[in-house]
Amino acid sequence: MKIHHHSKANPMKTNILMIHFTVFLSLMTLSCQNQDDPLSPEEEMPQEPQRIGFELVEIFSMDSILVWMNDESMTEEEFDSIQLESGWRKNEPREGDPDGSTFFRSPDATEEGVFTNKELFGYQWLFNAQIMELYVPLPDNDDALLTGRYIGKYHQVRFNAGRTLTILISPDGDEYVRISRDAKRATDIPIIPDTWQIEEREIEEDVSIDLPNPTLNIRAENNQDSFQGPVSDL
């Protein structure tokens, strides 16, 4: 996992898919664009309403689950209307915390800039992540307030200077940054074990984080806040 601090955005390589999320990698219609675009949608239109991103999950086995992200504009009504076949399920719509996010390749690709796209159920989808292990044991989690899973992905997230990051801290001191939230959550307050902590940190510079591959994705069971990492130097 690499973290880059910089005062202004680095130029991106062409042919790398860029997915921008408005305030949370969760609820939004993901916008894919070339990485040499000078400004993200958030920078160009800060008043733009939060958008929604959707995912389909293709289940082969408990240690081989493919995640497909919508690769074209879609409304929540269109997503809800999709009739799935056996072996598929819908992930809840997600709001994304980061100001920008890049998937460098699909999990099965051997080089950057290579993506697996497919038409599924009448819409275009992109293979962006693979769940490799469910129910990862977490310390002091006897009441199962948190759920851990390892996810394979080539994923960088970016936060603009002045943002306040939400960090989940384990009893061992490992830190996980909040990446996304359930768009339909009933509460903004995640319930966590007593020995875990949540800390708010304001950043003074732009920050880019290369999430580890695989990433440990920890979700709070009561509201499905997603914290990912571990990360360091925040």
C-alpha positions in Angstrom: 0.0 0.0 0.0 1.4 3.4 -1.0 0.3 6.8 0.0 1.3 9.9 -1.9 1.0 13.4 -0.5 1.0 16.2 -3.1 -0.2 19.7 -3.4 -1.8 19.2 -6.8 -3.0 16.2 -8.8 -0.4 14.2 -10.6 -0.9 13.8 -14.4 -2.4 10.3 -15.2 -1.3 7.8 -17.8 -3.5 7.5 -20.8 -5.4 4.2 -21.3 -6.0 3.9 -17.5 -9.7 3.9 -16.6 -10.6 6.7 -14.1 -13.6 6.5 -12.0 -14.6 9.7 -10.2 -16.8 9.6 -7.2 -18.5 12.6 -5.7 -17.9 12.7 -1.9 -17.9 8.9 -1.2 -16.9 6.0 -3.4 -20.4 5.0 -2.6 -23.6 6.5 -4.0 -22.9 7.7 -7.4 -23.1 6.9 -11.1 -19.5 6.2 -11.7 -18.0 8.3 -14.4 -15.1 6.8 -16.4 -12.8 9.0 -18.2 -9.2 9.2 -19.5 -6.7 10.0 -16.8 -5.3 12.9 -18.7 -8.5 14.9 -18.0 -7.2 18.0 -16.1 -10.2 18.2 -13.7 -12.4 15.8 -11.9 -16.2 16.3 -12.1 -16.0 17.4 -8.4 -13.5 20.1 -9.2 -15.5 21.3 -12.2 -19.0 21.2 -10.6 -18.7 21.2 -6.8 -22.4 21.9 -6.6 -23.3 18.6 -8.5 -25.6 16.4 -6.5 -24.2 13.1 -5.1 -24.4 10.4 -7.7 -25.0 6.6 -7.3 -22.8 3.7 -8.3 -24.1 0.2 -8.7 -22.5 -3.3 -8.6 -23.5 -6.8 -9.5 -21.9 -9.8 -7.8 -21.3 -13.0 -9.7 -20.9 -16.0 -7.4 -18.9 -19.0 -8.5 -17.8 -20.2 -5.1 -17.3 -18.7 -1.6 -13.7 -17.8 -2.5 -14.4 -16.8 -6.1 -16.9 -13.9 -6.3 -16.6 -11.4 -9.1 -17.8 -7.8 -8.7 -19.0 -5.9 -11.8 -19.4 -2.1 -11.7 -21.8 -0.2 -13.9 -19.9 1.1 -16.9 -22.6 3.4 -18.2 -25.0 5.8 -16.7 -27.9 4.2 -14.8 -30.7 5.3 -12.6 -31.6 3.6 -9.3 -34.9 2.6 -10.9 -33.2 0.9 -13.8 -30.9 -1.0 -11.4 -33.8 -2.1 -9.2 -35.6 -3.3 -12.3 -32.8 -5.8 -13.3 -34.0 -9.4 -13.0 -31.0 -11.6 -12.0 -30.4 -15.2 -12.8 -29.2 -17.8 -10.3 -25.6 -17.2 -9.1 -26.0 -13.4 -9.2 -27.0 -10.8 -6.7 -27.0 -7.0 -6.4 -24.7 -5.0 -4.1 -26.5 -2.2 -2.4 -25.9 1.2 -4.1 -22.8 2.9 -2.6 -21.7 6.4 -1.7 -18.0 7.0 -2.3 -15.9 9.0 0.2 -13.0 9.7 -2.1 -12.9 12.8 -4.4 -11.4 10.5 -7.1 -10.7 6.9 -7.7 -8.9 4.8 -10.4 -9.0 1.2 -11.1 -5.8 0.4 -13.1 -6.9 -2.9 -14.5 -9.4 -5.7 -14.0 -8.3 -8.3 -11.4 -7.6 -10.9 -14.1 -5.6 -8.6 -16.4 -1.8 -9.0 -16.7 -1.0 -5.4 -17.4 -2.3 -1.9 -16.6 -5.0 -0.4 -18.8 -6.6 -3.8 -19.6 -10.3 -4.2 -18.5 -12.9 -6.9 -18.9 -16.2 -5.3 -20.0 -19.4 -7.2 -20.6 -23.0 -6.6 -21.4 -25.1 -8.1 -18.6 -28.8 -7.9 -18.2 -29.0 -5.2 -20.9 -26.3 -2.9 -19.5 -22.6 -2.5 -19.7 -20.5 -3.6 -16.7 -16.8 -3.6 -15.8 -15.0 -6.3 -13.8 -13.3 -4.2 -11.1 -12.9 -6.4 -8.1 -12.8 -10.0 -6.9 -13.8 -11.2 -3.4 -11.2 -13.7 -2.4 -12.1 -14.6 1.1 -15.2 -14.0 3.2 -15.6 -13.8 7.0 -11.9 -12.9 7.7 -11.3 -13.1 11.5 -11.0 -9.7 13.2 -9.6 -9.1 16.7 -12.1 -8.5 19.6 -15.0 -9.0 17.3 -16.9 -11.7 19.2 -20.2 -10.0 18.7 -19.7 -9.9 15.0 -20.2 -6.1 14.8 -17.7 -6.0 12.0 -17.3 -8.2 8.9 -14.0 -8.7 7.1 -13.4 -9.8 3.5 -10.3 -9.8 1.3 -10.8 -8.2 -2.1 -8.4 -8.4 -5.0 -8.3 -5.1 -7.0 -5.9 -2.6 -8.5 -7.3 0.5 -6.9 -6.1 4.0 -6.0 -8.3 6.5 -4.2 -7.7 10.3 -3.9 -8.8 12.9 -1.3 -8.5 16.6 -1.8 -6.8 18.9 0.6 -9.1 20.1 3.4 -11.1 16.9 3.5 -11.8 15.1 6.8 -11.1 11.3 6.5 -12.8 8.8 8.7 -10.3 6.2 10.0 -11.1 2.9 11.7 -8.4 1.8 14.0 -8.0 -1.9 15.2 -6.8 -2.9 18.7 -3.5 -3.8 17.0 -3.2 -0.2 15.7 -3.9 -1.0 12.0 -5.8 1.8 10.2 -8.5 1.5 7.6 -9.9 4.5 5.7 -13.6 4.8 5.0 -14.1 4.3 1.3 -17.9 3.9 0.9 -21.3 3.9 2.6 -24.6 2.2 2.0 -26.7 4.8 0.2 -29.8 3.6 2.0 -28.3 3.3 5.5 -30.6 3.9 8.4 -27.9 5.6 10.5 -24.6 7.4 10.0 -23.1 6.0 13.2 -21.3 2.6 12.8 -21.4 0.3 15.8 -17.9 -1.1 16.5 -16.3 -3.2 19.3 -15.2 -1.3 22.4 -11.5 -1.9 21.6 -11.7 -0.5 18.1 -11.7 3.3 17.5 -13.0 5.7 14.8 -11.0 8.9 14.3 -11.6 11.9 12.1 -8.5 13.5 10.5 -8.4 16.6 8.3 -5.7 16.5 5.6 -3.8 19.6 4.6 -2.6 18.3 1.2 -4.1 16.2 -1.6 -3.6 12.6 -0.7 -3.5 9.5 -3.1 -3.7 6.0 -1.6 -2.8 2.9 -3.5 -4.9 0.3 -1.6 -3.1 -3.0 -0.9 -3.9 -5.9 -3.2 -5.7 -7.8 -1.7 -7.5 -5.1 0.4 -9.0 -6.0 3.7 -12.5 -4.6 3.5 -14.1 -4.2 6.9 -17.8 -3.3 7.1 -19.8 -2.2 10.1 -22.8 -4.6 10.2 -25.3 -2.0 11.4 -24.9 0.5 8.6 -22.5 -1.1 6.1 -19.8 1.6 6.3 -16.8 0.2 4.4 -13.3 0.8 5.7 -10.4 -0.5 3.6 -6.6 -1.0 4.0 -4.6 -1.3 6.1 -3.2 2.2 5.3 -0.5 4.2 6.9 1.0 7.8 7.2 -2.4 9.5 7.1 
